[in-house]
Amino acid sequence: LLAHGCRSFTANLLKDLKPNLKKINEHVNQSLMLVTALSPKIGYDNAAKVAKYALDNGLSLREAASGLGLVSVEEYDLIVDPARMISPHK
């Protein structure tokens, strides 16, 4: 029964399932968790301020950090790199 369920799940769902990369990227870039990358540069308290400001005002972290004057957009883009945050550093 379990084996049949696994085969059916694979054939009817997984076989043609494709990731929506645009939506995934959107969700990753809107994640407030990314603010942790800013902590070494602006400090924990300011990073928390950025996250709260972004949440309260419906902004991205990028917009909030630059809007509060804590980092420039260019600095933000250099510091906050989700792909680099999930892989081992060399």
Gaussian input, Z-matrix of N, CA and C with variables (Angstrom, degrees):
# hf/3-21g

backbone

0 1
 N
 C     1     B1
 C     2     B2     1     A1
 N     3     B3     2     A2     1     D1
 C     4     B4     3     A3     2     D2
 C     5     B5     4     A4     3     D3
 N     6     B6     5     A5     4     D4
 C     7     B7     6     A6     5     D5
 C     8     B8     7     A7     6     D6
 N     9     B9     8     A8     7     D7
 C    10    B10     9     A9     8     D8
 C    11    B11    10    A10     9     D9
 N    12    B12    11    A11    10    D10
 C    13    B13    12    A12    11    D11
 C    14    B14    13    A13    12    D12
 N    15    B15    14    A14    13    D13
 C    16    B16    15    A15    14    D14
 C    17    B17    16    A16    15    D15
 N    18    B18    17    A17    16    D16
 C    19    B19    18    A18    17    D17
 C    20    B20    19    A19    18    D18
 N    21    B21    20    A20    19    D19
 C    22    B22    21    A21    20    D20
 C    23    B23    22    A22    21    D21
 N    24    B24    23    A23    22    D22
 C    25    B25    24    A24    23    D23
 C    26    B26    25    A25    24    D24
 N    27    B27    26    A26    25    D25
 C    28    B28    27    A27    26    D26
 C    29    B29    28    A28    27    D27
 N    30    B30    29    A29    28    D28
 C    31    B31    30    A30    29    D29
 C    32    B32    31    A31    30    D30
 N    33    B33    32    A32    31    D31
 C    34    B34    33    A33    32    D32
 C    35    B35    34    A34    33    D33
 N    36    B36    35    A35    34    D34
 C    37    B37    36    A36    35    D35
 C    38    B38    37    A37    36    D36
 N    39    B39    38    A38    37    D37
 C    40    B40    39    A39    38    D38
 C    41    B41    40    A40    39    D39
 N    42    B42    41    A41    40    D40
 C    43    B43    42    A42    41    D41
 C    44    B44    43    A43    42    D42
 N    45    B45    44    A44    43    D43
 C    46    B46    45    A45    44    D44
 C    47    B47    46    A46    45    D45
 N    48    B48    47    A47    46    D46
 C    49    B49    48    A48    47    D47
 C    50    B50    49    A49    48    D48
 N    51    B51    50    A50    49    D49
 C    52    B52    51    A51    50    D50
 C    53    B53    52    A52    51    D51
 N    54    B54    53    A53    52    D52
 C    55    B55    54    A54    53    D53
 C    56    B56    55    A55    54    D54
 N    57    B57    56    A56    55    D55
 C    58    B58    57    A57    56    D56
 C    59    B59    58    A58    57    D57
 N    60    B60    59    A59    58    D58
 C    61    B61    60    A60    59    D59
 C    62    B62    61    A61    60    D60
 N    63    B63    62    A62    61    D61
 C    64    B64    63    A63    62    D62
 C    65    B65    64    A64    63    D63
 N    66    B66    65    A65    64    D64
 C    67    B67    66    A66    65    D65
 C    68    B68    67    A67    66    D66
 N    69    B69    68    A68    67    D67
 C    70    B70    69    A69    68    D68
 C    71    B71    70    A70    69    D69
 N    72    B72    71    A71    70    D70
 C    73    B73    72    A72    71    D71
 C    74    B74    73    A73    72    D72
 N    75    B75    74    A74    73    D73
 C    76    B76    75    A75    74    D74
 C    77    B77    76    A76    75    D75
 N    78    B78    77    A77    76    D76
 C    79    B79    78    A78    77    D77
 C    80    B80    79    A79    78    D78
 N    81    B81    80    A80    79    D79
 C    82    B82    81    A81    80    D80
 C    83    B83    82    A82    81    D81
 N    84    B84    83    A83    82    D82
 C    85    B85    84    A84    83    D83
 C    86    B86    85    A85    84    D84
 N    87    B87    86    A86    85    D85
 C    88    B88    87    A87    86    D86
 C    89    B89    88    A88    87    D87
 N    90    B90    89    A89    88    D88
 C    91    B91    90    A90    89    D89
 C    92    B92    91    A91    90    D90
 N    93    B93    92    A92    91    D91
 C    94    B94    93    A93    92    D92
 C    95    B95    94    A94    93    D93
 N    96    B96    95    A95    94    D94
 C    97    B97    96    A96    95    D95
 C    98    B98    97    A97    96    D96
 N    99    B99    98    A98    97    D97
 C   100   B100    99    A99    98    D98
 C   101   B101   100   A100    99    D99
 N   102   B102   101   A101   100   D100
 C   103   B103   102   A102   101   D101
 C   104   B104   103   A103   102   D102
 N   105   B105   104   A104   103   D103
 C   106   B106   105   A105   104   D104
 C   107   B107   106   A106   105   D105
 N   108   B108   107   A107   106   D106
 C   109   B109   108   A108   107   D107
 C   110   B110   109   A109   108   D108
 N   111   B111   110   A110   109   D109
 C   112   B112   111   A111   110   D110
 C   113   B113   112   A112   111   D111
 N   114   B114   113   A113   112   D112
 C   115   B115   114   A114   113   D113
 C   116   B116   115   A115   114   D114
 N   117   B117   116   A116   115   D115
 C   118   B118   117   A117   116   D116
 C   119   B119   118   A118   117   D117
 N   120   B120   119   A119   118   D118
 C   121   B121   120   A120   119   D119
 C   122   B122   121   A121   120   D120
 N   123   B123   122   A122   121   D121
 C   124   B124   123   A123   122   D122
 C   125   B125   124   A124   123   D123
 N   126   B126   125   A125   124   D124
 C   127   B127   126   A126   125   D125
 C   128   B128   127   A127   126   D126
 N   129   B129   128   A128   127   D127
 C   130   B130   129   A129   128   D128
 C   131   B131   130   A130   129   D129
 N   132   B132   131   A131   130   D130
 C   133   B133   132   A132   131   D131
 C   134   B134   133   A133   132   D132
 N   135   B135   134   A134   133   D133
 C   136   B136   135   A135   134   D134
 C   137   B137   136   A136   135   D135
 N   138   B138   137   A137   136   D136
 C   139   B139   138   A138   137   D137
 C   140   B140   139   A139   138   D138
 N   141   B141   140   A140   139   D139
 C   142   B142   141   A141   140   D140
 C   143   B143   142   A142   141   D141
 N   144   B144   143   A143   142   D142
 C   145   B145   144   A144   143   D143
 C   146   B146   145   A145   144   D144
 N   147   B147   146   A146   145   D145
 C   148   B148   147   A147   146   D146
 C   149   B149   148   A148   147   D147
 N   150   B150   149   A149   148   D148
 C   151   B151   150   A150   149   D149
 C   152   B152   151   A151   150   D150
 N   153   B153   152   A152   151   D151
 C   154   B154   153   A153   152   D152
 C   155   B155   154   A154   153   D153
 N   156   B156   155   A155   154   D154
 C   157   B157   156   A156   155   D155
 C   158   B158   157   A157   156   D156
 N   159   B159   158   A158   157   D157
 C   160   B160   159   A159   158   D158
 C   161   B161   160   A160   159   D159
 N   162   B162   161   A161   160   D160
 C   163   B163   162   A162   161   D161
 C   164   B164   163   A163   162   D162
 N   165   B165   164   A164   163   D163
 C   166   B166   165   A165   164   D164
 C   167   B167   166   A166   165   D165
 N   168   B168   167   A167   166   D166
 C   169   B169   168   A168   167   D167
 C   170   B170   169   A169   168   D168
 N   171   B171   170   A170   169   D169
 C   172   B172   171   A171   170   D170
 C   173   B173   172   A172   171   D171
 N   174   B174   173   A173   172   D172
 C   175   B175   174   A174   173   D173
 C   176   B176   175   A175   174   D174
 N   177   B177   176   A176   175   D175
 C   178   B178   177   A177   176   D176
 C   179   B179   178   A178   177   D177
 N   180   B180   179   A179   178   D178
 C   181   B181   180   A180   179   D179
 C   182   B182   181   A181   180   D180
 N   183   B183   182   A182   181   D181
 C   184   B184   183   A183   182   D182
 C   185   B185   184   A184   183   D183
 N   186   B186   185   A185   184   D184
 C   187   B187   186   A186   185   D185
 C   188   B188   187   A187   186   D186
 N   189   B189   188   A188   187   D187
 C   190   B190   189   A189   188   D188
 C   191   B191   190   A190   189   D189
 N   192   B192   191   A191   190   D190
 C   193   B193   192   A192   191   D191
 C   194   B194   193   A193   192   D192
 N   195   B195   194   A194   193   D193
 C   196   B196   195   A195   194   D194
 C   197   B197   196   A196   195   D195
 N   198   B198   197   A197   196   D196
 C   199   B199   198   A198   197   D197
 C   200   B200   199   A199   198   D198
 N   201   B201   200   A200   199   D199
 C   202   B202   201   A201   200   D200
 C   203   B203   202   A202   201   D201
 N   204   B204   203   A203   202   D202
 C   205   B205   204   A204   203   D203
 C   206   B206   205   A205   204   D204
 N   207   B207   206   A206   205   D205
 C   208   B208   207   A207   206   D206
 C   209   B209   208   A208   207   D207
 N   210   B210   209   A209   208   D208
 C   211   B211   210   A210   209   D209
 C   212   B212   211   A211   210   D210
 N   213   B213   212   A212   211   D211
 C   214   B214   213   A213   212   D212
 C   215   B215   214   A214   213   D213
 N   216   B216   215   A215   214   D214
 C   217   B217   216   A216   215   D215
 C   218   B218   217   A217   216   D216
 N   219   B219   218   A218   217   D217
 C   220   B220   219   A219   218   D218
 C   221   B221   220   A220   219   D219
 N   222   B222   221   A221   220   D220
 C   223   B223   222   A222   221   D221
 C   224   B224   223   A223   222   D222
 N   225   B225   224   A224   223   D223
 C   226   B226   225   A225   224   D224
 C   227   B227   226   A226   225   D225
 N   228   B228   227   A227   226   D226
 C   229   B229   228   A228   227   D227
 C   230   B230   229   A229   228   D228
 N   231   B231   230   A230   229   D229
 C   232   B232   231   A231   230   D230
 C   233   B233   232   A232   231   D231
 N   234   B234   233   A233   232   D232
 C   235   B235   234   A234   233   D233
 C   236   B236   235   A235   234   D234
 N   237   B237   236   A236   235   D235
 C   238   B238   237   A237   236   D236
 C   239   B239   238   A238   237   D237
 N   240   B240   239   A239   238   D238
 C   241   B241   240   A240   239   D239
 C   242   B242   241   A241   240   D240
 N   243   B243   242   A242   241   D241
 C   244   B244   243   A243   242   D242
 C   245   B245   244   A244   243   D243
 N   246   B246   245   A245   244   D244
 C   247   B247   246   A246   245   D245
 C   248   B248   247   A247   246   D246
 N   249   B249   248   A248   247   D247
 C   250   B250   249   A249   248   D248
 C   251   B251   250   A250   249   D249
 N   252   B252   251   A251   250   D250
 C   253   B253   252   A252   251   D251
 C   254   B254   253   A253   252   D252
 N   255   B255   254   A254   253   D253
 C   256   B256   255   A255   254   D254
 C   257   B257   256   A256   255   D255
 N   258   B258   257   A257   256   D256
 C   259   B259   258   A258   257   D257
 C   260   B260   259   A259   258   D258
 N   261   B261   260   A260   259   D259
 C   262   B262   261   A261   260   D260
 C   263   B263   262   A262   261   D261
 N   264   B264   263   A263   262   D262
 C   265   B265   264   A264   263   D263
 C   266   B266   265   A265   264   D264
 N   267   B267   266   A266   265   D265
 C   268   B268   267   A267   266   D266
 C   269   B269   268   A268   267   D267

   B1=1.4564
   B2=1.5404
   B3=1.3170
   B4=1.4567
   B5=1.5300
   B6=1.3156
   B7=1.4689
   B8=1.5243
   B9=1.3359
   B10=1.4665
   B11=1.5297
   B12=1.3264
   B13=1.4592
   B14=1.5288
   B15=1.3177
   B16=1.4750
   B17=1.5259
   B18=1.3323
   B19=1.4729
   B20=1.5263
   B21=1.3232
   B22=1.4593
   B23=1.5381
   B24=1.3086
   B25=1.4637
   B26=1.5255
   B27=1.3145
   B28=1.4618
   B29=1.5265
   B30=1.3200
   B31=1.4701
   B32=1.5225
   B33=1.3245
   B34=1.4642
   B35=1.5245
   B36=1.3171
   B37=1.4588
   B38=1.5257
   B39=1.2903
   B40=1.4560
   B41=1.5194
   B42=1.3211
   B43=1.4682
   B44=1.5317
   B45=1.3036
   B46=1.4615
   B47=1.5265
   B48=1.3169
   B49=1.4555
   B50=1.5214
   B51=1.3328
   B52=1.4616
   B53=1.5284
   B54=1.3295
   B55=1.4705
   B56=1.5262
   B57=1.2981
   B58=1.4611
   B59=1.5308
   B60=1.3223
   B61=1.4631
   B62=1.5215
   B63=1.3193
   B64=1.4663
   B65=1.5308
   B66=1.3214
   B67=1.4619
   B68=1.5264
   B69=1.3207
   B70=1.4648
   B71=1.5227
   B72=1.3234
   B73=1.4592
   B74=1.5302
   B75=1.3193
   B76=1.4668
   B77=1.5251
   B78=1.3390
   B79=1.4645
   B80=1.5215
   B81=1.3121
   B82=1.4715
   B83=1.5181
   B84=1.3144
   B85=1.4595
   B86=1.5216
   B87=1.3276
   B88=1.4605
   B89=1.5319
   B90=1.3187
   B91=1.4636
   B92=1.5276
   B93=1.3140
   B94=1.4582
   B95=1.5319
   B96=1.3191
   B97=1.4630
   B98=1.5336
   B99=1.3113
   B100=1.4618
   B101=1.5179
   B102=1.3177
   B103=1.4652
   B104=1.5273
   B105=1.3187
   B106=1.4637
   B107=1.5279
   B108=1.3225
   B109=1.4583
   B110=1.5223
   B111=1.3266
   B112=1.4587
   B113=1.5288
   B114=1.3161
   B115=1.4674
   B116=1.5233
   B117=1.3349
   B118=1.4686
   B119=1.5291
   B120=1.3133
   B121=1.4688
   B122=1.5304
   B123=1.3507
   B124=1.4703
   B125=1.5253
   B126=1.3240
   B127=1.4603
   B128=1.5245
   B129=1.3197
   B130=1.4647
   B131=1.5236
   B132=1.3204
   B133=1.4743
   B134=1.5255
   B135=1.3173
   B136=1.4628
   B137=1.5259
   B138=1.3270
   B139=1.4643
   B140=1.5328
   B141=1.3271
   B142=1.4648
   B143=1.5256
   B144=1.3336
   B145=1.4634
   B146=1.5342
   B147=1.3256
   B148=1.4693
   B149=1.5284
   B150=1.3262
   B151=1.4712
   B152=1.5270
   B153=1.3280
   B154=1.4658
   B155=1.5299
   B156=1.3200
   B157=1.4614
   B158=1.5293
   B159=1.3319
   B160=1.4681
   B161=1.5313
   B162=1.3261
   B163=1.4639
   B164=1.5294
   B165=1.3128
   B166=1.4718
   B167=1.5262
   B168=1.3376
   B169=1.4630
   B170=1.5254
   B171=1.3324
   B172=1.4649
   B173=1.5214
   B174=1.3241
   B175=1.4600
   B176=1.5215
   B177=1.3076
   B178=1.4607
   B179=1.5234
   B180=1.3214
   B181=1.4615
   B182=1.5208
   B183=1.3065
   B184=1.4697
   B185=1.5342
   B186=1.3281
   B187=1.4648
   B188=1.5278
   B189=1.3296
   B190=1.4596
   B191=1.5263
   B192=1.3116
   B193=1.4659
   B194=1.5254
   B195=1.3238
   B196=1.4703
   B197=1.5239
   B198=1.3250
   B199=1.4642
   B200=1.5212
   B201=1.3252
   B202=1.4634
   B203=1.5271
   B204=1.3331
   B205=1.4586
   B206=1.5190
   B207=1.3302
   B208=1.4637
   B209=1.5273
   B210=1.3082
   B211=1.4666
   B212=1.5224
   B213=1.3044
   B214=1.4655
   B215=1.5327
   B216=1.2971
   B217=1.4684
   B218=1.5307
   B219=1.3224
   B220=1.4668
   B221=1.5296
   B222=1.3467
   B223=1.4652
   B224=1.5250
   B225=1.3226
   B226=1.4617
   B227=1.5229
   B228=1.3196
   B229=1.4613
   B230=1.5237
   B231=1.3278
   B232=1.4658
   B233=1.5228
   B234=1.3275
   B235=1.4669
   B236=1.5241
   B237=1.3132
   B238=1.4701
   B239=1.5265
   B240=1.3188
   B241=1.4667
   B242=1.5255
   B243=1.3334
   B244=1.4676
   B245=1.5317
   B246=1.3097
   B247=1.4677
   B248=1.5192
   B249=1.3192
   B250=1.4582
   B251=1.5276
   B252=1.3269
   B253=1.4645
   B254=1.5162
   B255=1.3226
   B256=1.4605
   B257=1.5247
   B258=1.3235
   B259=1.4614
   B260=1.5156
   B261=1.3163
   B262=1.4740
   B263=1.5277
   B264=1.2959
   B265=1.4610
   B266=1.5241
   B267=1.3169
   B268=1.4551
   B269=1.5049
   A1=110.11
   A2=116.15
   A3=120.14
   A4=110.52
   A5=117.40
   A6=120.95
   A7=110.14
   A8=117.02
   A9=120.79
   A10=110.26
   A11=116.98
   A12=121.46
   A13=111.15
   A14=116.64
   A15=121.07
   A16=110.86
   A17=117.45
   A18=120.64
   A19=110.62
   A20=116.44
   A21=121.01
   A22=110.61
   A23=116.99
   A24=121.83
   A25=110.09
   A26=116.59
   A27=121.71
   A28=111.06
   A29=116.44
   A30=120.68
   A31=112.45
   A32=117.20
   A33=120.45
   A34=115.10
   A35=117.27
   A36=118.12
   A37=112.01
   A38=116.55
   A39=119.80
   A40=114.42
   A41=116.76
   A42=120.90
   A43=112.70
   A44=118.69
   A45=122.10
   A46=113.45
   A47=116.44
   A48=120.44
   A49=110.41
   A50=115.39
   A51=121.02
   A52=108.27
   A53=116.66
   A54=118.62
   A55=111.07
   A56=115.62
   A57=122.20
   A58=106.06
   A59=116.19
   A60=121.76
   A61=113.08
   A62=116.88
   A63=120.17
   A64=109.94
   A65=116.42
   A66=121.47
   A67=110.99
   A68=117.02
   A69=121.11
   A70=109.46
   A71=116.64
   A72=121.67
   A73=110.85
   A74=116.06
   A75=121.53
   A76=110.77
   A77=115.99
   A78=121.06
   A79=111.48
   A80=116.94
   A81=120.42
   A82=110.06
   A83=117.53
   A84=120.74
   A85=113.57
   A86=118.03
   A87=121.37
   A88=112.31
   A89=116.94
   A90=120.87
   A91=111.05
   A92=115.79
   A93=120.39
   A94=111.54
   A95=117.22
   A96=121.16
   A97=111.57
   A98=117.60
   A99=120.94
   A100=112.38
   A101=116.47
   A102=120.21
   A103=111.24
   A104=117.82
   A105=120.20
   A106=111.46
   A107=117.92
   A108=120.94
   A109=111.87
   A110=117.16
   A111=121.24
   A112=113.17
   A113=117.08
   A114=121.14
   A115=114.37
   A116=120.34
   A117=118.60
   A118=113.17
   A119=117.76
   A120=122.33
   A121=112.25
   A122=116.88
   A123=119.89
   A124=113.67
   A125=117.45
   A126=121.43
   A127=112.31
   A128=113.95
   A129=120.61
   A130=112.31
   A131=116.89
   A132=120.33
   A133=111.52
   A134=117.22
   A135=119.89
   A136=111.50
   A137=117.10
   A138=119.97
   A139=110.13
   A140=116.22
   A141=120.44
   A142=110.34
   A143=116.15
   A144=121.55
   A145=110.47
   A146=115.97
   A147=121.06
   A148=110.09
   A149=116.86
   A150=120.84
   A151=110.69
   A152=117.02
   A153=120.68
   A154=110.80
   A155=116.48
   A156=120.98
   A157=110.58
   A158=116.54
   A159=120.90
   A160=110.46
   A161=116.22
   A162=120.86
   A163=111.25
   A164=116.40
   A165=120.70
   A166=113.20
   A167=116.91
   A168=120.29
   A169=114.26
   A170=116.90
   A171=120.57
   A172=113.20
   A173=116.08
   A174=121.21
   A175=111.07
   A176=115.39
   A177=119.51
   A178=107.06
   A179=117.32
   A180=120.38
   A181=110.66
   A182=115.56
   A183=121.76
   A184=110.09
   A185=115.69
   A186=120.69
   A187=111.10
   A188=116.14
   A189=120.63
   A190=111.11
   A191=117.86
   A192=121.76
   A193=111.02
   A194=115.68
   A195=117.85
   A196=110.41
   A197=117.17
   A198=121.23
   A199=112.75
   A200=116.36
   A201=120.36
   A202=111.95
   A203=116.24
   A204=120.57
   A205=114.56
   A206=116.68
   A207=119.82
   A208=112.96
   A209=116.87
   A210=122.98
   A211=108.03
   A212=115.79
   A213=119.15
   A214=108.25
   A215=116.41
   A216=121.43
   A217=109.50
   A218=116.54
   A219=120.72
   A220=110.88
   A221=116.37
   A222=120.52
   A223=110.38
   A224=115.97
   A225=120.68
   A226=109.96
   A227=116.11
   A228=120.07
   A229=112.23
   A230=117.25
   A231=120.62
   A232=112.02
   A233=116.15
   A234=121.08
   A235=112.04
   A236=116.79
   A237=121.34
   A238=109.40
   A239=114.92
   A240=122.43
   A241=107.63
   A242=118.21
   A243=121.08
   A244=113.16
   A245=118.04
   A246=119.89
   A247=110.62
   A248=117.31
   A249=120.71
   A250=111.50
   A251=116.49
   A252=120.82
   A253=112.87
   A254=118.07
   A255=119.83
   A256=113.61
   A257=116.99
   A258=118.95
   A259=109.74
   A260=116.13
   A261=119.08
   A262=110.95
   A263=115.70
   A264=120.67
   A265=109.37
   A266=115.46
   A267=119.82
   A268=110.23
   D1=-46.01
   D2=-179.64
   D3=-66.05
   D4=-41.85
   D5=179.40
   D6=-62.74
   D7=-41.97
   D8=178.16
   D9=-62.23
   D10=-42.26
   D11=178.63
   D12=-60.80
   D13=-41.75
   D14=179.06
   D15=-65.40
   D16=-43.10
   D17=178.66
   D18=-63.68
   D19=-43.25
   D20=-179.50
   D21=-65.04
   D22=-42.84
   D23=178.16
   D24=-59.92
   D25=-44.66
   D26=179.85
   D27=-64.94
   D28=-47.49
   D29=-176.39
   D30=-69.01
   D31=-36.39
   D32=-173.51
   D33=-96.94
   D34=-11.15
   D35=-179.75
   D36=-131.54
   D37=-58.65
   D38=-172.20
   D39=-68.01
   D40=-32.67
   D41=-174.49
   D42=-53.81
   D43=-44.41
   D44=-176.54
   D45=-108.34
   D46=11.48
   D47=-178.55
   D48=-74.28
   D49=130.45
   D50=178.72
   D51=-131.65
   D52=141.28
   D53=-179.45
   D54=-72.60
   D55=144.18
   D56=174.29
   D57=-91.09
   D58=88.18
   D59=-173.31
   D60=-60.63
   D61=-34.95
   D62=179.01
   D63=-63.06
   D64=-45.81
   D65=-178.94
   D66=-68.69
   D67=-39.63
   D68=178.08
   D69=-60.81
   D70=-46.77
   D71=179.74
   D72=-61.41
   D73=-40.43
   D74=177.52
   D75=-59.07
   D76=-48.74
   D77=-178.98
   D78=-64.18
   D79=-42.60
   D80=179.26
   D81=-61.23
   D82=-46.55
   D83=-176.82
   D84=-71.69
   D85=-18.08
   D86=177.52
   D87=-94.40
   D88=-2.54
   D89=-177.49
   D90=-69.99
   D91=126.79
   D92=178.53
   D93=-70.47
   D94=-16.01
   D95=179.68
   D96=-64.34
   D97=-23.50
   D98=-178.98
   D99=-63.89
   D100=-17.09
   D101=-178.24
   D102=-61.49
   D103=-21.58
   D104=-179.88
   D105=-60.82
   D106=-28.43
   D107=179.03
   D108=-67.42
   D109=-23.60
   D110=-179.74
   D111=-81.93
   D112=-20.29
   D113=-175.17
   D114=-52.70
   D115=-46.42
   D116=179.69
   D117=-61.19
   D118=-29.11
   D119=-177.59
   D120=-84.89
   D121=-45.39
   D122=-172.49
   D123=-112.84
   D124=-5.15
   D125=-179.26
   D126=89.98
   D127=157.07
   D128=-176.47
   D129=-61.54
   D130=-47.17
   D131=-176.95
   D132=-61.62
   D133=-43.26
   D134=178.83
   D135=-68.97
   D136=-35.38
   D137=177.21
   D138=-64.03
   D139=-41.14
   D140=177.03
   D141=-63.98
   D142=-38.42
   D143=178.10
   D144=-62.05
   D145=-41.60
   D146=178.77
   D147=-62.25
   D148=-47.08
   D149=-178.83
   D150=-61.68
   D151=-44.99
   D152=-179.58
   D153=-65.37
   D154=-42.70
   D155=179.42
   D156=-62.47
   D157=-42.39
   D158=178.72
   D159=-62.86
   D160=-45.60
   D161=-179.10
   D162=-64.81
   D163=-47.37
   D164=-177.35
   D165=-65.86
   D166=-27.80
   D167=-174.71
   D168=-111.42
   D169=7.73
   D170=178.27
   D171=63.20
   D172=36.22
   D173=-178.75
   D174=-107.90
   D175=163.91
   D176=170.41
   D177=-78.69
   D178=162.37
   D179=176.53
   D180=-60.68
   D181=-36.73
   D182=179.75
   D183=-59.95
   D184=-48.17
   D185=179.22
   D186=-65.00
   D187=-41.19
   D188=-177.92
   D189=-67.25
   D190=-45.57
   D191=-177.81
   D192=-63.84
   D193=-42.95
   D194=179.70
   D195=-74.46
   D196=-35.64
   D197=178.86
   D198=-63.97
   D199=-34.05
   D200=177.54
   D201=-82.38
   D202=-5.48
   D203=178.22
   D204=75.61
   D205=19.52
   D206=-178.12
   D207=-85.03
   D208=-32.50
   D209=173.72
   D210=-148.53
   D211=154.26
   D212=175.74
   D213=-80.00
   D214=165.98
   D215=177.53
   D216=-59.72
   D217=-39.71
   D218=-179.66
   D219=-64.80
   D220=-43.52
   D221=178.20
   D222=-63.21
   D223=-42.93
   D224=179.59
   D225=-57.38
   D226=-47.28
   D227=-178.01
   D228=-63.52
   D229=-31.85
   D230=177.39
   D231=-74.67
   D232=-36.92
   D233=-175.74
   D234=-81.19
   D235=-47.30
   D236=-173.06
   D237=-94.75
   D238=100.15
   D239=178.93
   D240=-130.25
   D241=96.56
   D242=-175.32
   D243=-54.25
   D244=-38.17
   D245=-179.53
   D246=-63.52
   D247=-38.91
   D248=179.22
   D249=-72.20
   D250=-26.50
   D251=-178.20
   D252=-74.31
   D253=-20.61
   D254=-177.31
   D255=-104.15
   D256=-1.40
   D257=178.95
   D258=-115.63
   D259=155.65
   D260=-179.54
   D261=-62.63
   D262=141.78
   D263=178.13
   D264=-84.47
   D265=142.87
   D266=-179.76
   D267=-101.05

